[in-house]
Amino acid sequence: MKEVYVAVEICREGVKLPQYQNEWDAGMDVCAAEDVIIKPNETVIVPTGLKFAIPEGFEIQVRPRSGITLRTPLRISNSPGTIDAGYRDELGIIVTNSSITSKDSSDTHEYYTVDSRGNKQGVYHIKKGDRIAQLVLQEVPRMRFNIVNSVSDLGRNRGGGFGSTGVE
C-alpha cells in the first residue's frame, strides 16, 4: 500500500490524531476537538484541532461516517468536502442537524449524541473526542480543456441523465 506523508499540527489541547480503524480502511476517523451543540436545522463548524500541510497534487476529502448518517439526522453538509493542498488553517467539519422537529431541549436538557440510534429528532451534542467524520487522501490530477465543436463526436453518448436509467 502506498503511503504519503502529510504534515499535521495539533493546535488545541487534548486532540486525537485521525486514525484508521482497520488496516484496509480508505478513511481515517477524525474527532471533534470541543463540545458542540447543534439545534434542529442548524449548521455548525465542528473544530478538529488539526492543521495540515498536504503535499501538492493531493487533497483531503472529508466524508461522513456511515453509522452516524444511518442512526442520526446529522449530515456532513458539503460531502465530500475538499481540503486543498494550500490550506493551512484548522480543519473544521461542517455538520448540519437535519432534524425536522424538536422538543425544547433548553428546558429538559435532553440532548442526543452521535451514538444515538433511531434517527431521533432534536438537539445533538457532539462531545470532544467523538469520531465525527472520515478523511481520505486523494491524488488530484489537473484538468486542461480542449475546445471542440461538438462533444457528441467524441466517445460514446449513453443518452439521458438525471434518472434516465430508472430505479429497477
QUIURLIN-V825508 format. One record per helix or strand. SS is the DSSP state (alpha for helix, beta for strand). FROM is the first residue (numbers start at 0). TO is the last residue. Records with the same first field share a line. If there is no record, write none. Layout:
# QUIURLIN-V825508
SS: FROM-TO ; FROM-TO
This chain:
# QUIURLIN-V825508
beta: 6-9 ; 18-18 ; 27-30 ; 35-37 ; 42-52 ; 57-62 ; 73-75 ; 80-82 ; 89-96 ; 111-111 ; 123-125 ; 130-138
alpha: 65-70 ; 104-107 ; 150-152
